[in-house]
Amino acid sequence: MTLSELARPKGATHAKKRCGLGRRSGHGKTSGHGQKGQRGRSGHGIHPLMEGGQMPLVFRIPKRGFTHVKAVTVEVVNLRALAARFAAGAVVDPAALAARGLIRGAGRVVKILGDGALPHPLIVKAHRFSKTAAARITEAGGQAQTVSPAPPAGAA
């Protein structure tokens, strides 16, 4: 037997069901939808959360938490990461942090935390500093400069 001799078994293929084409379609005048009611109408559909008269599960379970509309997501970077990725005297700003993959985007609010040591001086420009981070940057001979955050999207 070769591939050219293969054939589907009898009854494996059948004509597509053609609903809504009247009595000659083989499905009667109501096309398998019964008579009247919600499921008999065109475009009928029951909402997936509908459970008859019972209170739907999504309404029965408790809702918790709150998401503030004006919440600010702060990207944190530790001094350990700055020491490993920047040479002495480098200018560290949000664009440089984003280029080296330390934050997700240059337009985000950046806070520098004091975890780790800073062996060489850096000029660090960020939106926020912890007290420890600012102290360790200045001890190493660098500068901790605070920059103002970018205005939120849509502000004129």
N, CA, C and O atoms as a GROMACS GRO file, in nm:
protein
  624
    1MET      N    1   0.085  -0.119   0.000
    1MET     CA    2   0.000   0.000   0.000
    1MET      C    3   0.088   0.124   0.000
    1MET      O    4   0.188   0.129   0.072
    2THR      N    5   0.053   0.223  -0.080
    2THR     CA    6   0.128   0.348  -0.087
    2THR      C    7   0.040   0.463  -0.038
    2THR      O    8  -0.080   0.448  -0.018
    3LEU      N    9   0.104   0.578  -0.019
    3LEU     CA   10   0.029   0.695   0.029
    3LEU      C   11  -0.083   0.734  -0.067
    3LEU      O   12  -0.187   0.783  -0.024
    4SER      N   13  -0.062   0.714  -0.194
    4SER     CA   14  -0.164   0.752  -0.292
    4SER      C   15  -0.288   0.663  -0.285
    4SER      O   16  -0.393   0.700  -0.337
    5GLU      N   17  -0.276   0.547  -0.222
    5GLU     CA   18  -0.390   0.455  -0.212
    5GLU      C   19  -0.470   0.475  -0.083
    5GLU      O   20  -0.576   0.414  -0.066
    6LEU      N   21  -0.419   0.562   0.008
    6LEU     CA   22  -0.491   0.585   0.134
    6LEU      C   23  -0.618   0.664   0.108
    6LEU      O   24  -0.620   0.757   0.027
    7ALA      N   25  -0.723   0.628   0.178
    7ALA     CA   26  -0.850   0.701   0.168
    7ALA      C   27  -0.917   0.700   0.304
    7ALA      O   28  -0.896   0.609   0.384
    8ARG      N   29  -0.996   0.803   0.329
    8ARG     CA   30  -1.070   0.808   0.455
    8ARG      C   31  -1.175   0.698   0.455
    8ARG      O   32  -1.229   0.663   0.350
    9PRO      N   33  -1.204   0.642   0.574
    9PRO     CA   34  -1.310   0.540   0.578
    9PRO      C   35  -1.446   0.598   0.550
    9PRO      O   36  -1.468   0.718   0.567
   10LYS      N   37  -1.536   0.516   0.507
   10LYS     CA   38  -1.671   0.561   0.472
   10LYS      C   39  -1.739   0.619   0.595
   10LYS      O   40  -1.738   0.559   0.703
   11GLY      N   41  -1.798   0.737   0.579
   11GLY     CA   42  -1.866   0.804   0.690
   11GLY      C   43  -1.778   0.899   0.768
   11GLY      O   44  -1.826   0.966   0.859
   12ALA      N   45  -1.649   0.906   0.736
   12ALA     CA   46  -1.559   0.995   0.809
   12ALA      C   47  -1.581   1.141   0.773
   12ALA      O   48  -1.556   1.228   0.856
   13THR      N   49  -1.628   1.170   0.652
   13THR     CA   50  -1.656   1.306   0.612
   13THR      C   51  -1.805   1.321   0.588
   13THR      O   52  -1.872   1.229   0.541
   14HIS      N   53  -1.855   1.437   0.620
   14HIS     CA   54  -1.998   1.462   0.597
   14HIS      C   55  -2.018   1.609   0.568
   14HIS      O   56  -1.930   1.692   0.595
   15ALA      N   57  -2.132   1.640   0.512
   15ALA     CA   58  -2.160   1.779   0.474
   15ALA      C   59  -2.175   1.865   0.598
   15ALA      O   60  -2.222   1.818   0.701
   16LYS      N   61  -2.134   1.991   0.587
   16LYS     CA   62  -2.146   2.087   0.696
   16LYS      C   63  -2.293   2.113   0.726
   16LYS      O   64  -2.375   2.121   0.635
   17LYS      N   65  -2.324   2.126   0.856
   17LYS     CA   66  -2.462   2.154   0.896
   17LYS      C   67  -2.497   2.296   0.855
   17LYS      O   68  -2.432   2.391   0.899
   18ARG      N   69  -2.599   2.313   0.771
   18ARG     CA   70  -2.637   2.446   0.722
   18ARG      C   71  -2.766   2.486   0.790
   18ARG      O   72  -2.876   2.453   0.745
   19CYS      N   73  -2.752   2.559   0.901
   19CYS     CA   74  -2.868   2.599   0.979
   19CYS      C   75  -2.927   2.729   0.926
   19CYS      O   76  -2.858   2.809   0.862
   20GLY      N   77  -3.053   2.748   0.952
   20GLY     CA   78  -3.118   2.874   0.919
   20GLY      C   79  -3.153   2.890   0.773
   20GLY      O   80  -3.175   3.002   0.728
   21LEU      N   81  -3.158   2.782   0.697
   21LEU     CA   82  -3.188   2.793   0.555
   21LEU      C   83  -3.325   2.733   0.520
   21LEU      O   84  -3.347   2.687   0.408
   22GLY      N   85  -3.414   2.732   0.615
   22GLY     CA   86  -3.552   2.690   0.587
   22GLY      C   87  -3.573   2.540   0.596
   22GLY      O   88  -3.486   2.466   0.642
   23ARG      N   89  -3.691   2.497   0.552
   23ARG     CA   90  -3.732   2.358   0.568
   23ARG      C   91  -3.654   2.263   0.479
   23ARG      O   92  -3.643   2.145   0.511
   24ARG      N   93  -3.599   2.312   0.369
   24ARG     CA   94  -3.525   2.224   0.278
   24ARG      C   95  -3.384   2.192   0.331
   24ARG      O   96  -3.316   2.106   0.274
   25SER      N   97  -3.340   2.258   0.438
   25SER     CA   98  -3.205   2.235   0.489
   25SER      C   99  -3.193   2.105   0.565
   25SER      O  100  -3.082   2.058   0.592
   26GLY      N  101  -3.307   2.045   0.601
   26GLY     CA  102  -3.303   1.921   0.678
   26GLY      C  103  -3.307   1.943   0.827
   26GLY      O  104  -3.297   1.848   0.904
   27HIS      N  105  -3.320   2.068   0.868
   27HIS     CA  106  -3.324   2.099   1.012
   27HIS      C  107  -3.454   2.168   1.050
   27HIS      O  108  -3.463   2.226   1.159
   28GLY      N  109  -3.553   2.164   0.966
   28GLY     CA  110  -3.682   2.224   1.000
   28GLY      C  111  -3.680   2.374   0.995
   28GLY      O  112  -3.577   2.437   0.973
   29LYS      N  113  -3.797   2.430   1.016
   29LYS     CA  114  -3.805   2.576   1.002
   29LYS      C  115  -3.738   2.650   1.117
   29LYS      O  116  -3.699   2.765   1.100
   30THR      N  117  -3.722   2.586   1.232
   30THR     CA  118  -3.658   2.655   1.344
   30THR      C  119  -3.511   2.622   1.354
   30THR      O  120  -3.444   2.671   1.445
   31SER      N  121  -3.458   2.541   1.265
   31SER     CA  122  -3.315   2.512   1.255
   31SER      C  123  -3.254   2.459   1.383
   31SER      O  124  -3.140   2.492   1.416
   32GLY      N  125  -3.326   2.379   1.454
   32GLY     CA  126  -3.272   2.319   1.575
   32GLY      C  127  -3.272   2.408   1.696
   32GLY      O  128  -3.216   2.373   1.799
   33HIS      N  129  -3.336   2.526   1.685
   33HIS     CA  130  -3.340   2.619   1.798
   33HIS      C  131  -3.468   2.609   1.878
   33HIS      O  132  -3.487   2.685   1.973
   34GLY      N  133  -3.556   2.519   1.844
   34GLY     CA  134  -3.681   2.510   1.918
   34GLY      C  135  -3.774   2.624   1.882
   34GLY      O  136  -3.761   2.687   1.777
   35GLN      N  137  -3.868   2.650   1.973
   35GLN     CA  138  -3.965   2.755   1.945
   35GLN      C  139  -3.957   2.865   2.049
   35GLN      O  140  -3.964   2.839   2.169
   36LYS      N  141  -3.942   2.985   2.005
   36LYS     CA  142  -3.942   3.106   2.089
   36LYS      C  143  -3.842   3.098   2.204
   36LYS      O  144  -3.761   3.006   2.210
   37GLY      N  145  -3.846   3.193   2.292
   37GLY     CA  146  -3.758   3.196   2.407
   37GLY      C  147  -3.620   3.252   2.374
   37GLY      O  148  -3.589   3.281   2.258
   38GLN      N  149  -3.540   3.268   2.477
   38GLN     CA  150  -3.409   3.332   2.464
   38GLN      C  151  -3.318   3.258   2.367
   38GLN      O  152  -3.249   3.321   2.287
   39ARG      N  153  -3.318   3.126   2.371
   39ARG     CA  154  -3.227   3.049   2.287
   39ARG      C  155  -3.281   3.029   2.146
   39ARG      O  156  -3.210   2.975   2.060
   40GLY      N  157  -3.402   3.070   2.122
   40GLY     CA  158  -3.458   3.058   1.989
   40GLY      C  159  -3.434   3.182   1.904
   40GLY      O  160  -3.458   3.179   1.783
   41ARG      N  161  -3.388   3.290   1.965
   41ARG     CA  162  -3.370   3.416   1.893
   41ARG      C  163  -3.236   3.418   1.821
   41ARG      O  164  -3.143   3.346   1.856
   42SER      N  165  -3.228   3.503   1.720
   42SER     CA  166  -3.101   3.518   1.651
   42SER      C  167  -3.004   3.593   1.741
   42SER      O  168  -3.043   3.684   1.814
   43GLY      N  169  -2.880   3.553   1.736
   43GLY     CA  170  -2.779   3.617   1.819
   43GLY      C  171  -2.795   3.587   1.966
   43GLY      O  172  -2.745   3.660   2.051
   44HIS      N  173  -2.866   3.479   1.996
   44HIS     CA  174  -2.891   3.449   2.137
   44HIS      C  175  -2.759   3.417   2.204
   44HIS      O  176  -2.666   3.368   2.140
   45GLY      N  177  -2.750   3.443   2.329
   45GLY     CA  178  -2.631   3.408   2.405
   45GLY      C  179  -2.657   3.436   2.550
   45GLY      O  180  -2.708   3.542   2.587
   46ILE      N  181  -2.623   3.341   2.632
   46ILE     CA  182  -2.640   3.358   2.776
   46ILE      C  183  -2.503   3.396   2.831
   46ILE      O  184  -2.402   3.335   2.797
   47HIS      N  185  -2.501   3.496   2.915
   47HIS     CA  186  -2.376   3.545   2.971
   47HIS      C  187  -2.304   3.431   3.042
   47HIS      O  188  -2.368   3.352   3.112
   48PRO      N  189  -2.172   3.420   3.026
   48PRO     CA  190  -2.101   3.308   3.086
   48PRO      C  191  -2.110   3.304   3.239
   48PRO      O  192  -2.092   3.198   3.298
   49LEU      N  193  -2.138   3.418   3.303
   49LEU     CA  194  -2.150   3.420   3.448
   49LEU      C  195  -2.292   3.391   3.496
   49LEU      O  196  -2.316   3.383   3.616
   50MET      N  197  -2.384   3.375   3.402
   50MET     CA  198  -2.524   3.351   3.437
   50MET      C  199  -2.539   3.210   3.494
   50MET      O  200  -2.493   3.113   3.434
   51GLU      N  201  -2.603   3.199   3.611
   51GLU     CA  202  -2.623   3.069   3.674
   51GLU      C  203  -2.772   3.048   3.704
   51GLU      O  204  -2.807   2.999   3.811
   52GLY      N  205  -2.857   3.085   3.610
   52GLY     CA  206  -2.999   3.071   3.635
   52GLY      C  207  -3.043   3.176   3.735
   52GLY      O  208  -3.005   3.292   3.724
   53GLY      N  209  -3.122   3.136   3.833
   53GLY     CA  210  -3.167   3.230   3.936
   53GLY      C  211  -3.070   3.239   4.050
   53GLY      O  212  -3.082   3.327   4.135
   54GLN      N  213  -2.973   3.150   4.054
   54GLN     CA  214  -2.876   3.149   4.162
   54GLN      C  215  -2.782   3.268   4.150
   54GLN      O  216  -2.749   3.312   4.040
   55MET      N  217  -2.739   3.319   4.265
   55MET     CA  218  -2.643   3.429   4.266
   55MET      C  219  -2.510   3.378   4.208
   55MET      O  220  -2.455   3.281   4.260
   56PRO      N  221  -2.458   3.440   4.101
   56PRO     CA  222  -2.336   3.391   4.038
   56PRO      C  223  -2.216   3.390   4.133
   56PRO      O  224  -2.207   3.471   4.225
   57LEU      N  225  -2.127   3.297   4.109
   57LEU     CA  226  -2.011   3.280   4.196
   57LEU      C  227  -1.928   3.407   4.204
   57LEU      O  228  -1.878   3.441   4.311
   58VAL      N  229  -1.912   3.477   4.092
   58VAL     CA  230  -1.829   3.597   4.092
   58VAL      C  231  -1.888   3.705   4.182
   58VAL      O  232  -1.815   3.792   4.229
   59PHE      N  233  -2.018   3.702   4.205
   59PHE     CA  234  -2.081   3.798   4.296
   59PHE      C  235  -2.078   3.749   4.440
   59PHE      O  236  -2.083   3.830   4.533
   60ARG      N  237  -2.069   3.617   4.460
   60ARG     CA  238  -2.073   3.562   4.597
   60ARG      C  239  -1.940   3.574   4.669
   60ARG      O  240  -1.937   3.583   4.792
   61ILE      N  241  -1.828   3.574   4.594
   61ILE     CA  242  -1.699   3.575   4.661
   61ILE      C  243  -1.663   3.717   4.705
   61ILE      O  244  -1.702   3.813   4.639
   62PRO      N  245  -1.589   3.732   4.816
   62PRO     CA  246  -1.557   3.866   4.865
   62PRO      C  247  -1.456   3.936   4.775
   62PRO      O  248  -1.367   3.872   4.718
   63LYS      N  249  -1.470   4.066   4.763
   63LYS     CA  250  -1.377   4.148   4.686
   63LYS      C  251  -1.284   4.217   4.786
   63LYS      O  252  -1.330   4.275   4.884
   64ARG      N  253  -1.154   4.210   4.760
   64ARG     CA  254  -1.059   4.269   4.853
   64ARG      C  255  -0.959   4.355   4.778
   64ARG      O  256  -0.935   4.335   4.659
   65GLY      N  257  -0.901   4.450   4.849
   65GLY     CA  258  -0.794   4.530   4.792
   65GLY      C  259  -0.845   4.654   4.721
   65GLY      O  260  -0.965   4.676   4.704
   66PHE      N  261  -0.750   4.734   4.680
   66PHE     CA  262  -0.781   4.861   4.616
   66PHE      C  263  -0.661   4.902   4.532
   66PHE      O  264  -0.547   4.890   4.577
   67THR      N  265  -0.684   4.950   4.412
   67THR     CA  266  -0.578   4.999   4.327
   67THR      C  267  -0.599   5.148   4.305
   67THR      O  268  -0.698   5.190   4.245
   68HIS      N  269  -0.507   5.226   4.354
   68HIS     CA  270  -0.519   5.372   4.343
   68HIS      C  271  -0.488   5.414   4.200
   68HIS      O  272  -0.394   5.364   4.139
   69VAL      N  273  -0.567   5.506   4.148
   69VAL     CA  274  -0.552   5.551   4.010
   69VAL      C  275  -0.420   5.626   3.989
   69VAL      O  276  -0.356   5.611   3.885
   70LYS      N  277  -0.380   5.704   4.088
   70LYS     CA  278  -0.260   5.786   4.075
   70LYS      C  279  -0.138   5.724   4.144
   70LYS      O  280  -0.045   5.796   4.180
   71ALA      N  281  -0.138   5.592   4.163
   71ALA     CA  282  -0.027   5.526   4.230
   71ALA      C  283   0.100   5.541   4.147
   71ALA      O  284   0.096   5.530   4.024
   72VAL      N  285   0.211   5.565   4.214
   72VAL     CA  286   0.340   5.582   4.147
   72VAL      C  287   0.423   5.456   4.171
   72VAL      O  288   0.446   5.418   4.286
   73THR      N  289   0.468   5.392   4.064
   73THR     CA  290   0.554   5.275   4.077
   73THR      C  291   0.698   5.322   4.083
   73THR      O  292   0.746   5.391   3.994
   74VAL      N  293   0.766   5.284   4.190
   74VAL     CA  294   0.903   5.328   4.212
   74VAL      C  295   0.997   5.212   4.184
   74VAL      O  296   0.981   5.102   4.237
   75GLU      N  297   1.096   5.236   4.099
   75GLU     CA  298   1.200   5.138   4.069
   75GLU      C  299   1.313   5.158   4.170
   75GLU      O  300   1.364   5.269   4.184
   76VAL      N  301   1.353   5.051   4.239
   76VAL     CA  302   1.459   5.062   4.339
   76VAL      C  303   1.588   5.000   4.285
   76VAL      O  304   1.585   4.897   4.219
   77VAL      N  305   1.700   5.066   4.315
   77VAL     CA  306   1.831   5.018   4.275
   77VAL      C  307   1.923   5.030   4.396
   77VAL      O  308   1.926   5.134   4.462
   78ASN      N  309   1.997   4.923   4.426
   78ASN     CA  310   2.090   4.924   4.538
   78ASN      C  311   2.228   4.971   4.494
   78ASN      O  312   2.264   4.962   4.377
   79LEU      N  313   2.305   5.020   4.592
   79LEU     CA  314   2.442   5.067   4.563
   79LEU      C  315   2.529   4.954   4.510
   79LEU      O  316   2.620   4.978   4.431
   80ARG      N  317   2.503   4.831   4.554
   80ARG     CA  318   2.580   4.716   4.507
   80ARG      C  319   2.573   4.705   4.355
   80ARG      O  320   2.674   4.679   4.290
   81ALA      N  321   2.454   4.724   4.299
   81ALA     CA  322   2.436   4.716   4.153
   81ALA      C  323   2.507   4.831   4.082
   81ALA      O  324   2.562   4.812   3.974
   82LEU      N  325   2.506   4.950   4.142
   82LEU     CA  326   2.575   5.065   4.081
   82LEU      C  327   2.726   5.042   4.080
   82LEU      O  328   2.793   5.073   3.981
   83ALA      N  329   2.779   4.988   4.189
   83ALA     CA  330   2.923   4.965   4.198
   83ALA      C  331   2.968   4.862   4.095
   83ALA      O  332   3.078   4.872   4.041
   84ALA      N  333   2.883   4.764   4.067
   84ALA     CA  334   2.922   4.656   3.975
   84ALA      C  335   2.910   4.699   3.829
   84ALA      O  336   2.982   4.646   3.744
   85ARG      N  337   2.823   4.794   3.797
   85ARG     CA  338   2.796   4.825   3.656
   85ARG      C  339   2.848   4.960   3.607
   85ARG      O  340   2.843   4.988   3.487
   86PHE      N  341   2.896   5.044   3.698
   86PHE     CA  342   2.944   5.177   3.656
   86PHE      C  343   3.087   5.199   3.704
   86PHE      O  344   3.123   5.162   3.815
   87ALA      N  345   3.168   5.260   3.616
   87ALA     CA  346   3.308   5.290   3.649
   87ALA      C  347   3.315   5.417   3.733
   87ALA      O  348   3.217   5.491   3.745
   88ALA      N  349   3.432   5.441   3.789
   88ALA     CA  350   3.452   5.558   3.874
   88ALA      C  351   3.428   5.687   3.794
   88ALA      O  352   3.474   5.699   3.681
   89GLY      N  353   3.356   5.781   3.855
   89GLY     CA  354   3.330   5.910   3.793
   89GLY      C  355   3.216   5.911   3.694
   89GLY      O  356   3.188   6.016   3.634
   90ALA      N  357   3.149   5.800   3.674
   90ALA     CA  358   3.040   5.793   3.577
   90ALA      C  359   2.917   5.869   3.628
   90ALA      O  360   2.895   5.881   3.748
   91VAL      N  361   2.839   5.919   3.534
   91VAL     CA  362   2.713   5.985   3.567
   91VAL      C  363   2.602   5.881   3.556
   91VAL      O  364   2.578   5.824   3.450
   92VAL      N  365   2.534   5.858   3.669
   92VAL     CA  366   2.428   5.757   3.674
   92VAL      C  367   2.295   5.830   3.680
   92VAL      O  368   2.264   5.895   3.780
   93ASP      N  369   2.216   5.820   3.574
   93ASP     CA  370   2.083   5.880   3.572
   93ASP      C  371   1.984   5.773   3.526
   93ASP      O  372   2.025   5.663   3.490
   94PRO      N  373   1.853   5.803   3.528
   94PRO     CA  374   1.755   5.701   3.488
   94PRO      C  375   1.778   5.643   3.349
   94PRO      O  376   1.753   5.524   3.327
   95ALA      N  377   1.825   5.725   3.254
   95ALA     CA  378   1.851   5.673   3.120
   95ALA      C  379   1.965   5.572   3.122
   95ALA      O  380   1.957   5.469   3.054
   96ALA      N  381   2.070   5.599   3.198
   96ALA     CA  382   2.184   5.507   3.208
   96ALA      C  383   2.143   5.378   3.280
   96ALA      O  384   2.187   5.269   3.243
   97LEU      N  385   2.058   5.391   3.381
   97LEU     CA  386   2.010   5.272   3.452
   97LEU      C  387   1.925   5.184   3.361
   97LEU      O  388   1.934   5.061   3.365
   98ALA      N  389   1.841   5.247   3.280
   98ALA     CA  390   1.756   5.171   3.188
   98ALA      C  391   1.841   5.104   3.079
   98ALA      O  392   1.812   4.992   3.038
   99ALA      N  393   1.946   5.173   3.033
   99ALA     CA  394   2.032   5.116   2.929
   99ALA      C  395   2.105   4.992   2.978
   99ALA      O  396   2.133   4.901   2.900
  100ARG      N  397   2.136   4.987   3.109
  100ARG     CA  398   2.206   4.871   3.164
  100ARG      C  399   2.110   4.768   3.224
  100ARG      O  400   2.155   4.670   3.283
  101GLY      N  401   1.979   4.789   3.208
  101GLY     CA  402   1.881   4.690   3.252
  101GLY      C  403   1.853   4.689   3.401
  101GLY      O  404   1.800   4.590   3.453
  102LEU      N  405   1.888   4.794   3.472
  102LEU     CA  406   1.862   4.798   3.616
  102LEU      C  407   1.720   4.843   3.648
  102LEU      O  408   1.666   4.810   3.753
  103ILE      N  409   1.659   4.919   3.557
  103ILE     CA  410   1.519   4.957   3.572
  103ILE      C  411   1.447   4.928   3.441
  103ILE      O  412   1.511   4.905   3.338
  104ARG      N  413   1.314   4.928   3.444
  104ARG     CA  414   1.236   4.889   3.327
  104ARG      C  415   1.222   4.997   3.222
  104ARG      O  416   1.198   4.966   3.105
  105GLY      N  417   1.237   5.122   3.260
  105GLY     CA  418   1.224   5.230   3.161
  105GLY      C  419   1.278   5.359   3.216
  105GLY      O  420   1.279   5.380   3.337
  106ALA      N  421   1.325   5.447   3.127
  106ALA     CA  422   1.386   5.572   3.170
  106ALA      C  423   1.283   5.670   3.227
  106ALA      O  424   1.321   5.762   3.298
  107GLY      N  425   1.156   5.651   3.197
  107GLY     CA  426   1.054   5.744   3.243
  107GLY      C  427   0.997   5.710   3.379
  107GLY      O  428   0.897   5.769   3.419
  108ARG      N  429   1.057   5.616   3.451
  108ARG     CA  430   1.004   5.574   3.580
  108ARG      C  431   1.073   5.647   3.696
  108ARG      O  432   1.183   5.699   3.681
  109VAL      N  433   1.006   5.650   3.810
  109VAL     CA  434   1.063   5.711   3.930
  109VAL      C  435   1.165   5.614   3.989
  109VAL      O  436   1.136   5.496   4.008
  110VAL      N  437   1.286   5.664   4.018
  110VAL     CA  438   1.397   5.580   4.065
  110VAL      C  439   1.433   5.619   4.207
  110VAL      O  440   1.446   5.737   4.240
  111LYS      N  441   1.450   5.516   4.292
  111LYS     CA  442   1.498   5.539   4.429
  111LYS      C  443   1.625   5.456   4.448
  111LYS      O  444   1.628   5.338   4.414
  112ILE      N  445   1.727   5.518   4.503
  112ILE     CA  446   1.854   5.451   4.529
  112ILE      C  447   1.855   5.411   4.676
  112ILE      O  448   1.833   5.493   4.765
  113LEU      N  449   1.882   5.281   4.699
  113LEU     CA  450   1.889   5.228   4.836
  113LEU      C  451   2.034   5.199   4.871
  113LEU      O  452   2.117   5.178   4.783
  114GLY      N  453   2.064   5.198   5.001
  114GLY     CA  454   2.202   5.188   5.047
  114GLY      C  455   2.254   5.049   5.073
  114GLY      O  456   2.347   5.034   5.153
  115ASP      N  457   2.198   4.946   5.010
  115ASP     CA  458   2.248   4.810   5.033
  115ASP      C  459   2.375   4.788   4.952
  115ASP      O  460   2.373   4.802   4.830
  116GLY      N  461   2.485   4.755   5.019
  116GLY     CA  462   2.612   4.733   4.951
  116GLY      C  463   2.705   4.851   4.969
  116GLY      O  464   2.665   4.957   5.018
  117ALA      N  465   2.830   4.832   4.930
  117ALA     CA  466   2.931   4.936   4.944
  117ALA      C  467   2.959   4.999   4.808
  117ALA      O  468   2.940   4.937   4.703
  118LEU      N  469   3.003   5.124   4.811
  118LEU     CA  470   3.038   5.195   4.688
  118LEU      C  471   3.186   5.230   4.696
  118LEU      O  472   3.222   5.327   4.764
  119PRO      N  473   3.274   5.153   4.630
  119PRO     CA  474   3.419   5.174   4.644
  119PRO      C  475   3.474   5.292   4.566
  119PRO      O  476   3.584   5.340   4.596
  120HIS      N  477   3.402   5.341   4.465
  120HIS     CA  478   3.453   5.452   4.384
  120HIS      C  479   3.345   5.560   4.372
  120HIS      O  480   3.227   5.532   4.387
  121PRO      N  481   3.387   5.686   4.344
  121PRO     CA  482   3.289   5.795   4.338
  121PRO      C  483   3.203   5.788   4.211
  121PRO      O  484   3.251   5.755   4.103
  122LEU      N  485   3.075   5.820   4.228
  122LEU     CA  486   2.981   5.828   4.116
  122LEU      C  487   2.896   5.953   4.133
  122LEU      O  488   2.872   5.998   4.244
  123ILE      N  489   2.850   6.007   4.021
  123ILE     CA  490   2.753   6.116   4.025
  123ILE      C  491   2.618   6.053   3.996
  123ILE      O  492   2.589   6.015   3.883
  124VAL      N  493   2.535   6.041   4.099
  124VAL     CA  494   2.408   5.968   4.088
  124VAL      C  495   2.294   6.069   4.087
  124VAL      O  496   2.278   6.148   4.179
  125LYS      N  497   2.214   6.064   3.980
  125LYS     CA  498   2.097   6.150   3.968
  125LYS      C  499   1.974   6.061   3.971
  125LYS      O  500   1.953   5.978   3.883
  126ALA      N  501   1.892   6.078   4.074
  126ALA     CA  502   1.772   5.996   4.090
  126ALA      C  503   1.662   6.080   4.152
  126ALA      O  504   1.686   6.192   4.198
  127HIS      N  505   1.542   6.026   4.154
  127HIS     CA  506   1.428   6.098   4.209
  127HIS      C  507   1.427   6.094   4.362
  127HIS      O  508   1.384   6.189   4.427
  128ARG      N  509   1.474   5.979   4.418
  128ARG     CA  510   1.473   5.965   4.563
  128ARG      C  511   1.599   5.890   4.607
  128ARG      O  512   1.656   5.811   4.531
  129PHE      N  513   1.641   5.917   4.731
  129PHE     CA  514   1.754   5.848   4.791
  129PHE      C  515   1.717   5.809   4.933
  129PHE      O  516   1.648   5.885   5.002
  130SER      N  517   1.761   5.693   4.977
  130SER     CA  518   1.750   5.663   5.120
  130SER      C  519   1.863   5.739   5.190
  130SER      O  520   1.962   5.777   5.126
  131LYS      N  521   1.849   5.761   5.320
  131LYS     CA  522   1.952   5.835   5.394
  131LYS      C  523   2.086   5.763   5.388
  131LYS      O  524   2.190   5.826   5.373
  132THR      N  525   2.081   5.630   5.399
  132THR     CA  526   2.204   5.551   5.396
  132THR      C  527   2.272   5.562   5.260
  132THR      O  528   2.394   5.577   5.253
  133ALA      N  529   2.193   5.554   5.152
  133ALA     CA  530   2.251   5.562   5.017
  133ALA      C  531   2.316   5.697   4.994
  133ALA      O  532   2.428   5.704   4.943
  134ALA      N  533   2.248   5.805   5.030
  134ALA     CA  534   2.304   5.938   5.010
  134ALA      C  535   2.434   5.955   5.089
  134ALA      O  536   2.530   6.013   5.040
  135ALA      N  537   2.436   5.903   5.211
  135ALA     CA  538   2.556   5.914   5.295
  135ALA      C  539   2.672   5.835   5.235
  135ALA      O  540   2.784   5.884   5.232
  136ARG      N  541   2.646   5.714   5.187
  136ARG     CA  542   2.754   5.631   5.132
  136ARG      C  543   2.806   5.685   4.998
  136ARG      O  544   2.924   5.669   4.968
  137ILE      N  545   2.721   5.748   4.921
  137ILE     CA  546   2.765   5.807   4.794
  137ILE      C  547   2.859   5.924   4.820
  137ILE      O  548   2.963   5.936   4.756
  138THR      N  549   2.822   6.011   4.916
  138THR     CA  550   2.908   6.125   4.948
  138THR      C  551   3.036   6.081   5.018
  138THR      O  552   3.141   6.143   4.997
  139GLU      N  553   3.032   5.975   5.100
  139GLU     CA  554   3.153   5.923   5.165
  139GLU      C  555   3.253   5.872   5.062
  139GLU      O  556   3.374   5.884   5.082
  140ALA      N  557   3.203   5.816   4.951
  140ALA     CA  558   3.290   5.763   4.847
  140ALA      C  559   3.346   5.874   4.757
  140ALA      O  560   3.426   5.847   4.668
  141GLY      N  561   3.303   5.999   4.781
  141GLY     CA  562   3.352   6.111   4.702
  141GLY      C  563   3.262   6.146   4.585
  141GLY      O  564   3.300   6.226   4.500
  142GLY      N  565   3.145   6.088   4.579
  142GLY     CA  566   3.052   6.115   4.470
  142GLY      C  567   2.946   6.217   4.509
  142GLY      O  568   2.957   6.283   4.613
  143GLN      N  569   2.845   6.231   4.424
  143GLN     CA  570   2.736   6.326   4.448
  143GLN      C  571   2.602   6.255   4.433
  143GLN      O  572   2.583   6.174   4.343
  144ALA      N  573   2.509   6.287   4.523
  144ALA     CA  574   2.372   6.236   4.515
  144ALA      C  575   2.282   6.354   4.480
  144ALA      O  576   2.251   6.437   4.566
  145GLN      N  577   2.240   6.361   4.354
  145GLN     CA  578   2.158   6.474   4.308
  145GLN      C  579   2.014   6.427   4.287
  145GLN      O  580   1.989   6.326   4.222
  146THR      N  581   1.921   6.502   4.344
  146THR     CA  582   1.780   6.469   4.330
  146THR      C  583   1.726   6.541   4.207
  146THR      O  584   1.743   6.662   4.191
  147VAL      N  585   1.659   6.464   4.119
  147VAL     CA  586   1.595   6.522   4.001
  147VAL      C  587   1.446   6.519   4.022
  147VAL      O  588   1.393   6.432   4.091
  148SER      N  589   1.377   6.615   3.960
  148SER     CA  590   1.232   6.619   3.975
  148SER      C  591   1.170   6.514   3.884
  148SER      O  592   1.220   6.491   3.774
  149PRO      N  593   1.061   6.451   3.929
  149PRO     CA  594   0.999   6.348   3.846
  149PRO      C  595   0.932   6.409   3.723
  149PRO      O  596   0.891   6.525   3.724
  150ALA      N  597   0.923   6.330   3.619
  150ALA     CA  598   0.857   6.375   3.496
  150ALA      C  599   0.707   6.392   3.522
  150ALA      O  600   0.651   6.317   3.602
  151PRO      N  601   0.642   6.488   3.456
  151PRO     CA  602   0.499   6.505   3.478
  151PRO      C  603   0.424   6.381   3.431
  151PRO      O  604   0.467   6.317   3.335
  152PRO      N  605   0.313   6.347   3.495
  152PRO     CA  606   0.237   6.229   3.453
  152PRO      C  607   0.182   6.246   3.311
  152PRO      O  608   0.163   6.357   3.263
  153ALA      N  609   0.158   6.134   3.247
  153ALA     CA  610   0.108   6.135   3.109
  153ALA      C  611  -0.025   6.207   3.103
  153ALA      O  612  -0.111   6.185   3.188
  154GLY      N  613  -0.042   6.292   3.005
  154GLY     CA  614  -0.167   6.366   2.987
  154GLY      C  615  -0.168   6.502   3.054
  154GLY      O  616  -0.261   6.581   3.032
  155ALA      N  617  -0.066   6.532   3.136
  155ALA     CA  618  -0.061   6.662   3.202
  155ALA      C  619  -0.009   6.767   3.104
  155ALA      O  620   0.083   6.740   3.026
  156ALA      N  621  -0.068   6.886   3.110
  156ALA     CA  622  -0.028   6.992   3.016
  156ALA      C  623   0.078   7.080   3.076
  156ALA      O  624   0.123   7.174   3.011
   0.00000   0.00000   0.00000
